[in-house]
Amino acid sequence: MEGSVPRFPRYPLIGVPQHVMQRGNNLQPTFFAADDFRYYLECLKEAATNLTPISLFRGQRSGCPLHLGGIRQ
């Protein structure tokens, strides 16, 4: 994409609250049906439990972006 700037790598901060935002490309919707969102939450729960030790403490779905708060342990 012309004019785009690459992002710096993100490093996990153990024990520090993190804000994560999930959104579609160009602010397009990410979830098109309630089943899409439920499946996303199931995958997120599995990943937080089995793959990466993280405690999710906040979530908000307001239109396009999904906001999550969590602490990596």
PyMOL Python script that loads the backbone (N, CA, C, O; Angstrom):
from pymol import cmd

cmd.read_pdbstr("""\
ATOM      1  N   MET A   1       0.851  -1.168   0.000  1.00  0.00           N
ATOM      2  CA  MET A   1       0.000   0.000   0.000  1.00  0.00           C
ATOM      3  C   MET A   1       0.899   1.235   0.000  1.00  0.00           C
ATOM      4  O   MET A   1       1.805   1.355   0.826  1.00  0.00           O
ATOM      5  N   GLU A   2       0.651   2.112  -0.896  1.00  0.00           N
ATOM      6  CA  GLU A   2       1.474   3.294  -1.050  1.00  0.00           C
ATOM      7  C   GLU A   2       1.322   4.252   0.125  1.00  0.00           C
ATOM      8  O   GLU A   2       0.209   4.563   0.548  1.00  0.00           O
ATOM      9  N   GLY A   3       2.457   4.716   0.645  1.00  0.00           N
ATOM     10  CA  GLY A   3       2.442   5.682   1.729  1.00  0.00           C
ATOM     11  C   GLY A   3       2.250   5.088   3.110  1.00  0.00           C
ATOM     12  O   GLY A   3       2.176   5.822   4.096  1.00  0.00           O
ATOM     13  N   SER A   4       2.167   3.767   3.195  1.00  0.00           N
ATOM     14  CA  SER A   4       1.979   3.171   4.519  1.00  0.00           C
ATOM     15  C   SER A   4       3.324   3.038   5.227  1.00  0.00           C
ATOM     16  O   SER A   4       4.362   2.841   4.595  1.00  0.00           O
ATOM     17  N   VAL A   5       3.281   3.146   6.518  1.00  0.00           N
ATOM     18  CA  VAL A   5       4.482   3.044   7.339  1.00  0.00           C
ATOM     19  C   VAL A   5       4.387   1.758   8.159  1.00  0.00           C
ATOM     20  O   VAL A   5       3.381   1.525   8.830  1.00  0.00           O
ATOM     21  N   PRO A   6       5.430   0.921   8.109  1.00  0.00           N
ATOM     22  CA  PRO A   6       5.364  -0.319   8.900  1.00  0.00           C
ATOM     23  C   PRO A   6       5.344  -0.009  10.397  1.00  0.00           C
ATOM     24  O   PRO A   6       5.931   0.972  10.854  1.00  0.00           O
ATOM     25  N   ARG A   7       4.664  -0.857  11.136  1.00  0.00           N
ATOM     26  CA  ARG A   7       4.590  -0.676  12.583  1.00  0.00           C
ATOM     27  C   ARG A   7       5.810  -1.300  13.250  1.00  0.00           C
ATOM     28  O   ARG A   7       6.389  -2.261  12.745  1.00  0.00           O
ATOM     29  N   PHE A   8       6.184  -0.745  14.375  1.00  0.00           N
ATOM     30  CA  PHE A   8       7.237  -1.332  15.181  1.00  0.00           C
ATOM     31  C   PHE A   8       6.713  -2.612  15.821  1.00  0.00           C
ATOM     32  O   PHE A   8       5.518  -2.711  16.101  1.00  0.00           O
ATOM     33  N   PRO A   9       7.579  -3.590  16.056  1.00  0.00           N
ATOM     34  CA  PRO A   9       7.113  -4.817  16.717  1.00  0.00           C
ATOM     35  C   PRO A   9       6.617  -4.515  18.123  1.00  0.00           C
ATOM     36  O   PRO A   9       7.131  -3.627  18.804  1.00  0.00           O
ATOM     37  N   ARG A  10       5.621  -5.261  18.540  1.00  0.00           N
ATOM     38  CA  ARG A  10       5.071  -5.090  19.889  1.00  0.00           C
ATOM     39  C   ARG A  10       5.639  -6.177  20.784  1.00  0.00           C
ATOM     40  O   ARG A  10       5.663  -7.352  20.417  1.00  0.00           O
ATOM     41  N   TYR A  11       6.084  -5.783  21.931  1.00  0.00           N
ATOM     42  CA  TYR A  11       6.664  -6.716  22.888  1.00  0.00           C
ATOM     43  C   TYR A  11       5.697  -6.922  24.050  1.00  0.00           C
ATOM     44  O   TYR A  11       5.132  -5.956  24.564  1.00  0.00           O
ATOM     45  N   PRO A  12       5.504  -8.167  24.464  1.00  0.00           N
ATOM     46  CA  PRO A  12       4.577  -8.417  25.574  1.00  0.00           C
ATOM     47  C   PRO A  12       5.099  -7.834  26.882  1.00  0.00           C
ATOM     48  O   PRO A  12       6.262  -8.025  27.237  1.00  0.00           O
ATOM     49  N   LEU A  13       4.250  -7.140  27.575  1.00  0.00           N
ATOM     50  CA  LEU A  13       4.590  -6.574  28.873  1.00  0.00           C
ATOM     51  C   LEU A  13       3.889  -7.409  29.934  1.00  0.00           C
ATOM     52  O   LEU A  13       2.669  -7.335  30.080  1.00  0.00           O
ATOM     53  N   ILE A  14       4.641  -8.187  30.661  1.00  0.00           N
ATOM     54  CA  ILE A  14       4.094  -9.086  31.655  1.00  0.00           C
ATOM     55  C   ILE A  14       3.557  -8.271  32.837  1.00  0.00           C
ATOM     56  O   ILE A  14       4.261  -7.429  33.394  1.00  0.00           O
ATOM     57  N   GLY A  15       2.296  -8.536  33.212  1.00  0.00           N
ATOM     58  CA  GLY A  15       1.702  -7.889  34.377  1.00  0.00           C
ATOM     59  C   GLY A  15       1.225  -6.463  34.164  1.00  0.00           C
ATOM     60  O   GLY A  15       0.807  -5.809  35.120  1.00  0.00           O
ATOM     61  N   VAL A  16       1.277  -5.963  32.929  1.00  0.00           N
ATOM     62  CA  VAL A  16       0.855  -4.597  32.643  1.00  0.00           C
ATOM     63  C   VAL A  16      -0.437  -4.650  31.824  1.00  0.00           C
ATOM     64  O   VAL A  16      -0.485  -5.356  30.816  1.00  0.00           O
ATOM     65  N   PRO A  17      -1.482  -3.926  32.227  1.00  0.00           N
ATOM     66  CA  PRO A  17      -2.726  -3.929  31.452  1.00  0.00           C
ATOM     67  C   PRO A  17      -2.493  -3.460  30.015  1.00  0.00           C
ATOM     68  O   PRO A  17      -1.755  -2.507  29.766  1.00  0.00           O
ATOM     69  N   GLN A  18      -3.136  -4.149  29.087  1.00  0.00           N
ATOM     70  CA  GLN A  18      -3.005  -3.825  27.670  1.00  0.00           C
ATOM     71  C   GLN A  18      -4.385  -3.566  27.077  1.00  0.00           C
ATOM     72  O   GLN A  18      -5.363  -4.208  27.459  1.00  0.00           O
ATOM     73  N   HIS A  19      -4.457  -2.631  26.152  1.00  0.00           N
ATOM     74  CA  HIS A  19      -5.691  -2.358  25.415  1.00  0.00           C
ATOM     75  C   HIS A  19      -5.488  -2.888  24.001  1.00  0.00           C
ATOM     76  O   HIS A  19      -4.519  -2.533  23.330  1.00  0.00           O
ATOM     77  N   VAL A  20      -6.407  -3.739  23.556  1.00  0.00           N
ATOM     78  CA  VAL A  20      -6.338  -4.325  22.222  1.00  0.00           C
ATOM     79  C   VAL A  20      -7.611  -3.950  21.486  1.00  0.00           C
ATOM     80  O   VAL A  20      -8.711  -4.046  22.032  1.00  0.00           O
ATOM     81  N   MET A  21      -7.450  -3.518  20.232  1.00  0.00           N
ATOM     82  CA  MET A  21      -8.613  -3.139  19.440  1.00  0.00           C
ATOM     83  C   MET A  21      -8.617  -3.972  18.157  1.00  0.00           C
ATOM     84  O   MET A  21      -7.624  -4.010  17.431  1.00  0.00           O
ATOM     85  N   GLN A  22      -9.724  -4.626  17.891  1.00  0.00           N
ATOM     86  CA  GLN A  22      -9.912  -5.430  16.681  1.00  0.00           C
ATOM     87  C   GLN A  22     -10.888  -4.686  15.788  1.00  0.00           C
ATOM     88  O   GLN A  22     -12.001  -4.371  16.208  1.00  0.00           O
ATOM     89  N   ARG A  23     -10.477  -4.404  14.557  1.00  0.00           N
ATOM     90  CA  ARG A  23     -11.392  -3.742  13.633  1.00  0.00           C
ATOM     91  C   ARG A  23     -11.106  -4.201  12.213  1.00  0.00           C
ATOM     92  O   ARG A  23     -10.033  -4.728  11.921  1.00  0.00           O
ATOM     93  N   GLY A  24     -12.058  -3.998  11.355  1.00  0.00           N
ATOM     94  CA  GLY A  24     -11.912  -4.389   9.965  1.00  0.00           C
ATOM     95  C   GLY A  24     -11.034  -3.412   9.195  1.00  0.00           C
ATOM     96  O   GLY A  24     -10.776  -2.296   9.647  1.00  0.00           O
ATOM     97  N   ASN A  25     -10.583  -3.847   8.034  1.00  0.00           N
ATOM     98  CA  ASN A  25      -9.776  -3.009   7.171  1.00  0.00           C
ATOM     99  C   ASN A  25     -10.606  -1.809   6.702  1.00  0.00           C
ATOM    100  O   ASN A  25     -11.750  -1.971   6.278  1.00  0.00           O
ATOM    101  N   ASN A  26     -10.038  -0.627   6.778  1.00  0.00           N
ATOM    102  CA  ASN A  26     -10.732   0.616   6.410  1.00  0.00           C
ATOM    103  C   ASN A  26     -12.042   0.781   7.184  1.00  0.00           C
ATOM    104  O   ASN A  26     -13.030   1.287   6.651  1.00  0.00           O
ATOM    105  N   LEU A  27     -12.035   0.351   8.443  1.00  0.00           N
ATOM    106  CA  LEU A  27     -13.185   0.460   9.346  1.00  0.00           C
ATOM    107  C   LEU A  27     -14.407  -0.317   8.856  1.00  0.00           C
ATOM    108  O   LEU A  27     -15.534  -0.003   9.239  1.00  0.00           O
ATOM    109  N   GLN A  28     -14.191  -1.325   8.015  1.00  0.00           N
ATOM    110  CA  GLN A  28     -15.300  -2.179   7.585  1.00  0.00           C
ATOM    111  C   GLN A  28     -15.674  -3.115   8.729  1.00  0.00           C
ATOM    112  O   GLN A  28     -14.844  -3.388   9.597  1.00  0.00           O
ATOM    113  N   PRO A  29     -16.896  -3.603   8.744  1.00  0.00           N
ATOM    114  CA  PRO A  29     -17.316  -4.522   9.809  1.00  0.00           C
ATOM    115  C   PRO A  29     -16.451  -5.777   9.848  1.00  0.00           C
ATOM    116  O   PRO A  29     -16.011  -6.277   8.814  1.00  0.00           O
ATOM    117  N   THR A  30     -16.219  -6.268  11.046  1.00  0.00           N
ATOM    118  CA  THR A  30     -15.458  -7.497  11.240  1.00  0.00           C
ATOM    119  C   THR A  30     -16.390  -8.685  11.382  1.00  0.00           C
ATOM    120  O   THR A  30     -16.090  -9.776  10.897  1.00  0.00           O
ATOM    121  N   PHE A  31     -17.499  -8.482  12.034  1.00  0.00           N
ATOM    122  CA  PHE A  31     -18.463  -9.546  12.291  1.00  0.00           C
ATOM    123  C   PHE A  31     -19.749  -9.226  11.527  1.00  0.00           C
ATOM    124  O   PHE A  31     -20.317  -8.143  11.669  1.00  0.00           O
ATOM    125  N   PHE A  32     -20.193 -10.177  10.723  1.00  0.00           N
ATOM    126  CA  PHE A  32     -21.364  -9.945   9.891  1.00  0.00           C
ATOM    127  C   PHE A  32     -22.625 -10.592  10.459  1.00  0.00           C
ATOM    128  O   PHE A  32     -23.735 -10.287  10.022  1.00  0.00           O
ATOM    129  N   ALA A  33     -22.454 -11.482  11.431  1.00  0.00           N
ATOM    130  CA  ALA A  33     -23.596 -12.144  12.056  1.00  0.00           C
ATOM    131  C   ALA A  33     -23.240 -12.445  13.505  1.00  0.00           C
ATOM    132  O   ALA A  33     -22.068 -12.455  13.881  1.00  0.00           O
ATOM    133  N   ALA A  34     -24.259 -12.688  14.302  1.00  0.00           N
ATOM    134  CA  ALA A  34     -24.033 -13.002  15.716  1.00  0.00           C
ATOM    135  C   ALA A  34     -23.184 -14.263  15.863  1.00  0.00           C
ATOM    136  O   ALA A  34     -22.386 -14.362  16.795  1.00  0.00           O
ATOM    137  N   ASP A  35     -23.345 -15.229  14.955  1.00  0.00           N
ATOM    138  CA  ASP A  35     -22.542 -16.459  15.011  1.00  0.00           C
ATOM    139  C   ASP A  35     -21.059 -16.176  14.794  1.00  0.00           C
ATOM    140  O   ASP A  35     -20.209 -16.825  15.403  1.00  0.00           O
ATOM    141  N   ASP A  36     -20.742 -15.204  13.925  1.00  0.00           N
ATOM    142  CA  ASP A  36     -19.343 -14.822  13.708  1.00  0.00           C
ATOM    143  C   ASP A  36     -18.724 -14.327  15.008  1.00  0.00           C
ATOM    144  O   ASP A  36     -17.609 -14.712  15.360  1.00  0.00           O
ATOM    145  N   PHE A  37     -19.456 -13.470  15.719  1.00  0.00           N
ATOM    146  CA  PHE A  37     -18.947 -12.904  16.965  1.00  0.00           C
ATOM    147  C   PHE A  37     -18.810 -13.972  18.041  1.00  0.00           C
ATOM    148  O   PHE A  37     -17.826 -13.980  18.781  1.00  0.00           O
ATOM    149  N   ARG A  38     -19.788 -14.880  18.137  1.00  0.00           N
ATOM    150  CA  ARG A  38     -19.702 -15.969  19.112  1.00  0.00           C
ATOM    151  C   ARG A  38     -18.502 -16.864  18.844  1.00  0.00           C
ATOM    152  O   ARG A  38     -17.801 -17.260  19.776  1.00  0.00           O
ATOM    153  N   TYR A  39     -18.260 -17.184  17.579  1.00  0.00           N
ATOM    154  CA  TYR A  39     -17.106 -18.020  17.222  1.00  0.00           C
ATOM    155  C   TYR A  39     -15.804 -17.309  17.588  1.00  0.00           C
ATOM    156  O   TYR A  39     -14.880 -17.938  18.104  1.00  0.00           O
ATOM    157  N   TYR A  40     -15.727 -16.012  17.327  1.00  0.00           N
ATOM    158  CA  TYR A  40     -14.551 -15.224  17.684  1.00  0.00           C
ATOM    159  C   TYR A  40     -14.295 -15.294  19.190  1.00  0.00           C
ATOM    160  O   TYR A  40     -13.158 -15.483  19.622  1.00  0.00           O
ATOM    161  N   LEU A  41     -15.358 -15.140  19.988  1.00  0.00           N
ATOM    162  CA  LEU A  41     -15.207 -15.194  21.445  1.00  0.00           C
ATOM    163  C   LEU A  41     -14.759 -16.574  21.919  1.00  0.00           C
ATOM    164  O   LEU A  41     -13.963 -16.682  22.852  1.00  0.00           O
ATOM    165  N   GLU A  42     -15.268 -17.632  21.277  1.00  0.00           N
ATOM    166  CA  GLU A  42     -14.832 -18.992  21.627  1.00  0.00           C
ATOM    167  C   GLU A  42     -13.343 -19.173  21.332  1.00  0.00           C
ATOM    168  O   GLU A  42     -12.610 -19.719  22.156  1.00  0.00           O
ATOM    169  N   CYS A  43     -12.899 -18.721  20.172  1.00  0.00           N
ATOM    170  CA  CYS A  43     -11.476 -18.830  19.811  1.00  0.00           C
ATOM    171  C   CYS A  43     -10.608 -17.989  20.742  1.00  0.00           C
ATOM    172  O   CYS A  43      -9.519 -18.411  21.130  1.00  0.00           O
ATOM    173  N   LEU A  44     -11.087 -16.808  21.095  1.00  0.00           N
ATOM    174  CA  LEU A  44     -10.355 -15.928  22.000  1.00  0.00           C
ATOM    175  C   LEU A  44     -10.212 -16.564  23.372  1.00  0.00           C
ATOM    176  O   LEU A  44      -9.143 -16.513  23.981  1.00  0.00           O
ATOM    177  N   LYS A  45     -11.289 -17.163  23.854  1.00  0.00           N
ATOM    178  CA  LYS A  45     -11.251 -17.820  25.166  1.00  0.00           C
ATOM    179  C   LYS A  45     -10.263 -18.985  25.156  1.00  0.00           C
ATOM    180  O   LYS A  45      -9.491 -19.158  26.100  1.00  0.00           O
ATOM    181  N   GLU A  46     -10.287 -19.784  24.087  1.00  0.00           N
ATOM    182  CA  GLU A  46      -9.359 -20.913  23.986  1.00  0.00           C
ATOM    183  C   GLU A  46      -7.913 -20.432  23.939  1.00  0.00           C
ATOM    184  O   GLU A  46      -7.049 -20.991  24.615  1.00  0.00           O
ATOM    185  N   ALA A  47      -7.649 -19.404  23.149  1.00  0.00           N
ATOM    186  CA  ALA A  47      -6.292 -18.880  23.048  1.00  0.00           C
ATOM    187  C   ALA A  47      -5.818 -18.302  24.371  1.00  0.00           C
ATOM    188  O   ALA A  47      -4.671 -18.512  24.764  1.00  0.00           O
ATOM    189  N   ALA A  48      -6.696 -17.573  25.064  1.00  0.00           N
ATOM    190  CA  ALA A  48      -6.322 -16.969  26.347  1.00  0.00           C
ATOM    191  C   ALA A  48      -6.095 -18.028  27.412  1.00  0.00           C
ATOM    192  O   ALA A  48      -5.321 -17.819  28.346  1.00  0.00           O
ATOM    193  N   THR A  49      -6.766 -19.157  27.275  1.00  0.00           N
ATOM    194  CA  THR A  49      -6.644 -20.224  28.264  1.00  0.00           C
ATOM    195  C   THR A  49      -5.474 -21.152  27.977  1.00  0.00           C
ATOM    196  O   THR A  49      -4.714 -21.492  28.883  1.00  0.00           O
ATOM    197  N   ASN A  50      -5.325 -21.564  26.718  1.00  0.00           N
ATOM    198  CA  ASN A  50      -4.371 -22.616  26.380  1.00  0.00           C
ATOM    199  C   ASN A  50      -3.077 -22.146  25.720  1.00  0.00           C
ATOM    200  O   ASN A  50      -2.034 -22.771  25.907  1.00  0.00           O
ATOM    201  N   LEU A  51      -3.122 -21.068  24.961  1.00  0.00           N
ATOM    202  CA  LEU A  51      -1.950 -20.674  24.186  1.00  0.00           C
ATOM    203  C   LEU A  51      -1.115 -19.588  24.855  1.00  0.00           C
ATOM    204  O   LEU A  51       0.108 -19.696  24.934  1.00  0.00           O
ATOM    205  N   THR A  52      -1.770 -18.560  25.328  1.00  0.00           N
ATOM    206  CA  THR A  52      -1.073 -17.431  25.947  1.00  0.00           C
ATOM    207  C   THR A  52      -1.711 -17.166  27.298  1.00  0.00           C
ATOM    208  O   THR A  52      -2.915 -16.919  27.367  1.00  0.00           O
ATOM    209  N   PRO A  53      -0.943 -17.210  28.365  1.00  0.00           N
ATOM    210  CA  PRO A  53      -1.541 -16.942  29.677  1.00  0.00           C
ATOM    211  C   PRO A  53      -1.906 -15.459  29.818  1.00  0.00           C
ATOM    212  O   PRO A  53      -1.055 -14.617  30.104  1.00  0.00           O
ATOM    213  N   ILE A  54      -3.183 -15.168  29.610  1.00  0.00           N
ATOM    214  CA  ILE A  54      -3.654 -13.787  29.707  1.00  0.00           C
ATOM    215  C   ILE A  54      -4.989 -13.772  30.434  1.00  0.00           C
ATOM    216  O   ILE A  54      -5.819 -14.662  30.249  1.00  0.00           O
ATOM    217  N   SER A  55      -5.185 -12.769  31.247  1.00  0.00           N
ATOM    218  CA  SER A  55      -6.458 -12.584  31.942  1.00  0.00           C
ATOM    219  C   SER A  55      -7.199 -11.450  31.258  1.00  0.00           C
ATOM    220  O   SER A  55      -6.779 -10.295  31.318  1.00  0.00           O
ATOM    221  N   LEU A  56      -8.309 -11.789  30.605  1.00  0.00           N
ATOM    222  CA  LEU A  56      -9.131 -10.758  29.979  1.00  0.00           C
ATOM    223  C   LEU A  56     -10.082 -10.203  31.027  1.00  0.00           C
ATOM    224  O   LEU A  56     -10.783 -10.960  31.698  1.00  0.00           O
ATOM    225  N   PHE A  57     -10.108  -8.891  31.166  1.00  0.00           N
ATOM    226  CA  PHE A  57     -10.950  -8.301  32.199  1.00  0.00           C
ATOM    227  C   PHE A  57     -11.969  -7.319  31.653  1.00  0.00           C
ATOM    228  O   PHE A  57     -12.831  -6.858  32.400  1.00  0.00           O
ATOM    229  N   ARG A  58     -11.898  -6.992  30.392  1.00  0.00           N
ATOM    230  CA  ARG A  58     -12.825  -5.997  29.854  1.00  0.00           C
ATOM    231  C   ARG A  58     -13.027  -6.264  28.379  1.00  0.00           C
ATOM    232  O   ARG A  58     -12.090  -6.629  27.670  1.00  0.00           O
ATOM    233  N   GLY A  59     -14.239  -6.083  27.924  1.00  0.00           N
ATOM    234  CA  GLY A  59     -14.541  -6.189  26.509  1.00  0.00           C
ATOM    235  C   GLY A  59     -15.708  -5.294  26.171  1.00  0.00           C
ATOM    236  O   GLY A  59     -16.653  -5.171  26.951  1.00  0.00           O
ATOM    237  N   GLN A  60     -15.647  -4.671  25.011  1.00  0.00           N
ATOM    238  CA  GLN A  60     -16.730  -3.793  24.588  1.00  0.00           C
ATOM    239  C   GLN A  60     -16.842  -3.866  23.082  1.00  0.00           C
ATOM    240  O   GLN A  60     -15.862  -3.664  22.365  1.00  0.00           O
ATOM    241  N   ARG A  61     -18.020  -4.152  22.614  1.00  0.00           N
ATOM    242  CA  ARG A  61     -18.270  -4.176  21.180  1.00  0.00           C
ATOM    243  C   ARG A  61     -19.180  -3.009  20.866  1.00  0.00           C
ATOM    244  O   ARG A  61     -20.358  -3.014  21.223  1.00  0.00           O
ATOM    245  N   SER A  62     -18.636  -2.015  20.202  1.00  0.00           N
ATOM    246  CA  SER A  62     -19.429  -0.828  19.873  1.00  0.00           C
ATOM    247  C   SER A  62     -19.285  -0.549  18.379  1.00  0.00           C
ATOM    248  O   SER A  62     -18.361   0.141  17.947  1.00  0.00           O
ATOM    249  N   GLY A  63     -20.203  -1.089  17.613  1.00  0.00           N
ATOM    250  CA  GLY A  63     -20.135  -0.890  16.171  1.00  0.00           C
ATOM    251  C   GLY A  63     -19.017  -1.705  15.561  1.00  0.00           C
ATOM    252  O   GLY A  63     -18.946  -2.917  15.766  1.00  0.00           O
ATOM    253  N   CYS A  64     -18.151  -1.063  14.821  1.00  0.00           N
ATOM    254  CA  CYS A  64     -17.083  -1.761  14.112  1.00  0.00           C
ATOM    255  C   CYS A  64     -15.976  -2.264  15.019  1.00  0.00           C
ATOM    256  O   CYS A  64     -15.691  -3.462  14.997  1.00  0.00           O
ATOM    257  N   PRO A  65     -15.331  -1.413  15.820  1.00  0.00           N
ATOM    258  CA  PRO A  65     -14.209  -1.948  16.598  1.00  0.00           C
ATOM    259  C   PRO A  65     -14.652  -2.734  17.826  1.00  0.00           C
ATOM    260  O   PRO A  65     -15.698  -2.472  18.419  1.00  0.00           O
ATOM    261  N   LEU A  66     -13.830  -3.690  18.177  1.00  0.00           N
ATOM    262  CA  LEU A  66     -14.012  -4.458  19.409  1.00  0.00           C
ATOM    263  C   LEU A  66     -12.842  -4.091  20.307  1.00  0.00           C
ATOM    264  O   LEU A  66     -11.688  -4.211  19.896  1.00  0.00           O
ATOM    265  N   HIS A  67     -13.120  -3.649  21.516  1.00  0.00           N
ATOM    266  CA  HIS A  67     -12.085  -3.256  22.459  1.00  0.00           C
ATOM    267  C   HIS A  67     -11.953  -4.335  23.538  1.00  0.00           C
ATOM    268  O   HIS A  67     -12.954  -4.790  24.091  1.00  0.00           O
ATOM    269  N   LEU A  68     -10.721  -4.739  23.831  1.00  0.00           N
ATOM    270  CA  LEU A  68     -10.452  -5.724  24.868  1.00  0.00           C
ATOM    271  C   LEU A  68      -9.395  -5.189  25.810  1.00  0.00           C
ATOM    272  O   LEU A  68      -8.500  -4.449  25.403  1.00  0.00           O
ATOM    273  N   GLY A  69      -9.502  -5.561  27.048  1.00  0.00           N
ATOM    274  CA  GLY A  69      -8.480  -5.240  28.033  1.00  0.00           C
ATOM    275  C   GLY A  69      -8.017  -6.523  28.688  1.00  0.00           C
ATOM    276  O   GLY A  69      -8.832  -7.393  28.996  1.00  0.00           O
ATOM    277  N   GLY A  70      -6.733  -6.649  28.901  1.00  0.00           N
ATOM    278  CA  GLY A  70      -6.218  -7.859  29.502  1.00  0.00           C
ATOM    279  C   GLY A  70      -4.830  -7.652  30.085  1.00  0.00           C
ATOM    280  O   GLY A  70      -4.166  -6.650  29.821  1.00  0.00           O
ATOM    281  N   ILE A  71      -4.414  -8.614  30.877  1.00  0.00           N
ATOM    282  CA  ILE A  71      -3.080  -8.585  31.477  1.00  0.00           C
ATOM    283  C   ILE A  71      -2.404  -9.910  31.158  1.00  0.00           C
ATOM    284  O   ILE A  71      -2.933 -10.975  31.477  1.00  0.00           O
ATOM    285  N   ARG A  72      -1.241  -9.846  30.530  1.00  0.00           N
ATOM    286  CA  ARG A  72      -0.469 -11.045  30.250  1.00  0.00           C
ATOM    287  C   ARG A  72       0.278 -11.458  31.512  1.00  0.00           C
ATOM    288  O   ARG A  72       0.879 -10.627  32.193  1.00  0.00           O
ATOM    289  N   GLN A  73       0.232 -12.761  31.813  1.00  0.00           N
ATOM    290  CA  GLN A  73       0.843 -13.240  33.043  1.00  0.00           C
ATOM    291  C   GLN A  73       2.114 -14.007  32.772  1.00  0.00           C
ATOM    292  O   GLN A  73       2.759 -14.483  33.706  1.00  0.00           O
TER     293      GLN A  73
END
""", "prot")
cmd.dss("prot")
cmd.show_as("cartoon", "prot")
cmd.util.cbc("prot")
cmd.orient("prot")
